[in-house]
Amino acid sequence: MKKILLILLLISPTIFCQENKIVEDTRTLKPMLIGNTTREAFKDTNFAWWYNSKYTNYEVNKGRLASYIEKINDKTMKIVMGTWCSDSRREVPRMLKILDMIGFPKEKVSIINVDRKKKGISNEVDGLNIELVPTFILYNGSTEIGRIIETPEETLEKDLVRIVE
């Protein structure tokens, strides 16, 4: 019985915690990520060239963010993106830099990469109504309080403040 329990404990992370994988984009024949992703995945040379550039070169406008940091930091965020998508390549590193600058807890951000059909490895995005990427969804507990879809209406910073106001 102990052996069976040990085997189940060892294989359960593989079954229940499907991490991202790199697949070939059928349109461009280039690598793309799909599935639940950590920032570590962007260190891969296939993605680091655009991620590092956009993250490093973005200047966060702290402006009104400063007075809303506490209201933002008690939320969670889900980011749905495509590494094949130019909007995702531009906006996701910028959003992550904003979150880093305000001390947003990294464990409160989940990143899901999708293919061109807006699907992940399994059902990661089911029920999220994803039509365009990137989509940044902000939650208060389990309740969605707002989203930024594809590009911000004004700026990422101003749109974040608008959501939590």
C-alpha positions, -999 to 999 in steps of 0.1 A, spaced: 0 0 0 29 24 8 45 17 -25 12 25 -44 9 58 -24 45 67 -32 40 60 -69 8 81 -69 26 110 -52 54 109 -77 32 108 -108 4 132 -97 24 164 -104 28 152 -140 -9 145 -143 -24 175 -125 2 202 -131 7 202 -168 34 228 -175 40 245 -208 55 227 -237 71 240 -269 54 230 -301 59 241 -337 36 268 -350 21 253 -381 19 287 -398 55 299 -393 72 266 -384 88 284 -354 86 272 -318 57 285 -296 48 278 -260 14 264 -250 0 256 -216 6 269 -181 38 289 -181 63 304 -156 86 332 -164 114 307 -167 100 296 -200 109 331 -215 146 324 -208 146 299 -237 164 315 -266 133 311 -288 115 336 -266 142 355 -247 151 378 -276 118 396 -276 109 391 -239 141 406 -225 141 435 -250 105 446 -243 109 441 -205 142 460 -202 133 489 -225 98 496 -211 96 526 -187 69 522 -162 48 553 -156 43 550 -118 21 581 -117 -12 572 -103 -1 536 -97 16 546 -65 -17 553 -47 -33 521 -59 -5 496 -52 -23 481 -22 -56 478 -41 -38 461 -70 -16 439 -49 -44 421 -31 -58 409 -64 -47 380 -87 -41 381 -124 -44 356 -152 -25 364 -184 -35 345 -216 -11 351 -244 5 336 -275 42 336 -281 34 338 -318 14 371 -313 31 404 -317 7 421 -293 15 395 -266 52 399 -273 49 436 -267 24 439 -239 31 409 -216 68 418 -208 56 454 -201 28 442 -178 52 419 -159 76 448 -155 48 470 -141 38 442 -117 75 438 -106 78 476 -101 48 477 -77 58 446 -59 29 425 -71 34 390 -57 47 367 -85 26 338 -71 -5 358 -78 1 358 -116 -7 329 -138 4 328 -174 -13 306 -200 1 303 -235 -23 294 -263 -20 284 -299 -35 303 -328 -69 287 -321 -67 301 -285 -63 266 -270 -37 254 -244 -25 219 -237 -59 209 -222 -87 230 -208 -67 258 -192 -86 286 -210 -121 269 -211 -147 293 -198 -124 324 -200 -140 336 -232 -106 344 -249 -110 358 -283 -79 380 -286 -45 378 -270 -30 390 -248 -58 391 -223 -50 402 -188 -78 393 -163 -78 408 -128 -96 389 -100 -107 399 -66 -108 364 -50 -126 343 -76 -145 372 -91 -133 388 -123 -132 426 -119 -119 435 -152 -97 427 -182 -74 443 -207 -78 427 -241 -51 428 -268 -40 464 -263 -48 489 -234 -74 515 -239 -50 542 -226 -19 526 -211 -14 494 -191 -9 515 -160 -40 536 -164 -61 506 -174 -50 488 -142 -59 517 -121 -93 521 -138 -101 484 -131 -93 487 -93 -109 521 -88 
